Amino acid sequence: MKITTILISLLSLVSLTVLSQKNVKSLVVVSYNVENLFDTVNSPLFDDDAFTPAGSKNWTYDRYKKKLDDLAKVIGSIPGEQLPAVIGLAEIENRKVLEDLINNSRLLKGEFEIVHEDGVDPRGIECALLYSPRFFKYISHNYIPIEDPVNPEYLYRAILHVKGTGPDGSTLHLFMNHWKSRSGGVAETERQRMIFALTLRKHLDLLLAVESEFKVIVMGDFNDEPTNRSIIHGLSALNKRLNIQPGEYYNLFYDPHNMQREGTYSYRGTWNMLDQIIVSYNLLNQERGVTTGFDQGKIFSEEWMMYDSEKYETKLPSATYGGPEYYGGPSDHLPIYVTFTW
């Protein structure tokens, strides 16, 4: 009799556990530098001549179509109960390439909406956001310009700020970034990335002044690593789990970089964690509403996204191009993602 009672109790507990797991809903946020997603049409507004059929890269429709298929396969393969809910993209030429991407058969069921505007980058590559209206309700967006007091004529990519509501009804601010590259030297270009960090920090501080209980997700290709000055001091994004101060943010890719020595981009065989997702602390370990854990920052890679480098004796992301040479891979960056539940 006692054994029967124990068995019934155990079965009831299992049933309740399964039920509670089914009631837990999840969504995935992705950040991905897709390495020069250009169409094949020459634009009179931007310097995209190389990415045309007659250009130096011989960028044909077949190559363009293959890249779209590869990127859709990557995005569609990222773990989750369904396609990602939010996808931040870097190095996007225009709205057309985004429309072609979301209309790929692998992504159609996501029913993605697009946030994108042409910017001032001379090559025409800007940030964009794809989102599923089932999980994120769009309210507004703006591009935050970057002004350089030392070189005011230099044209920087703007930061994309999208405001909406999450599936729990709370206000959610998304910031998609692509900061100044390290071309010319890491130390020599550090000042320019610090301008991005301070500009973004200013806007985050303004949110503190005008809203309460807002939630923030900052993502993108920062061209700096989690332990660099621009991220730690300029943006105040760390890996603190205790004694949190107002205005501090948690970098979900600090520990994978600093402890696991992981990375999303390889420069001459050395991994760099240039792509990151950073969140406000009210998105961490919450009992209710949208939340994630301290260790939920993940890098996505599969064998078919990589190639064996004989020179560096390791597997590296399969790029579309290496200089003028066509390799035919999806991107020279690996995508990153975070799973949120509510």
TATA-V526072 format. One record per backbone hydrogen bond with DSSP energy under -1.0 kcal/mol. NH is the residue of the N-H (numbers start at 0). CO is the residue of the C=O. Records with the same first field share a line. If there is no record, write none. Layout:
NH = CO  CO
This chain:
4 = 0
5 = 1
6 = 2
7 = 3
8 = 4
9 = 5
10 = 6
11 = 7
12 = 8
13 = 9
14 = 10
15 = 11
16 = 12
17 = 13
18 = 14
19 = 15
20 = 16
21 = 17
22 = 18
26 = 339
28 = 337
29 = 85
30 = 335
31 = 87
33 = 89
36 = 90
37 = 35
46 = 121
47 = 45
50 = 47
51 = 49
54 = 51
56 = 49
57 = 54
58 = 51
59 = 57
63 = 59
64 = 60
65 = 61
66 = 62
67 = 63
68 = 64
69 = 65
70 = 66
71 = 67
72 = 68
73 = 69
74 = 70
75 = 71
84 = 27
85 = 27
86 = 129
87 = 29
88 = 127
89 = 31
91 = 125
92 = 36
98 = 94
99 = 95
100 = 96
101 = 97
102 = 98
103 = 100
106 = 103
107 = 103
109 = 106
110 = 107
112 = 130
114 = 128
123 = 120
125 = 91
127 = 88
128 = 114
129 = 86
130 = 112
131 = 84
134 = 131
135 = 131
136 = 164
138 = 162
139 = 162
141 = 160
143 = 158
153 = 150
158 = 143
159 = 175
160 = 141
161 = 173
162 = 139
163 = 171
164 = 136
165 = 169
168 = 165
171 = 163
172 = 214
173 = 161
174 = 216
175 = 159
176 = 218
178 = 220
184 = 181
188 = 184
192 = 188
193 = 189
194 = 190
195 = 191
196 = 192
197 = 193
198 = 194
199 = 195
200 = 196
201 = 197
202 = 198
203 = 199
204 = 200
205 = 201
206 = 202
207 = 203
208 = 204
209 = 205
210 = 206
214 = 170
216 = 172
217 = 277
218 = 174
219 = 275
220 = 176
221 = 273
227 = 224
231 = 227
232 = 228
233 = 228
234 = 229
236 = 230
237 = 248
247 = 244
248 = 235
249 = 278
250 = 237
251 = 276
253 = 250
256 = 252
257 = 253
258 = 254
259 = 254
261 = 255
263 = 271
264 = 271
266 = 269
269 = 266
271 = 264
273 = 271
275 = 219
277 = 217
278 = 249
279 = 215
282 = 279
283 = 280
284 = 291
290 = 340
291 = 282
295 = 292
297 = 336
299 = 334
304 = 301
305 = 302
306 = 315
308 = 313
312 = 308
313 = 308
315 = 306
317 = 304
321 = 324
324 = 321
326 = 319
327 = 319
328 = 318
330 = 317
333 = 263
335 = 30
336 = 297
337 = 28
339 = 26
340 = 290
341 = 24
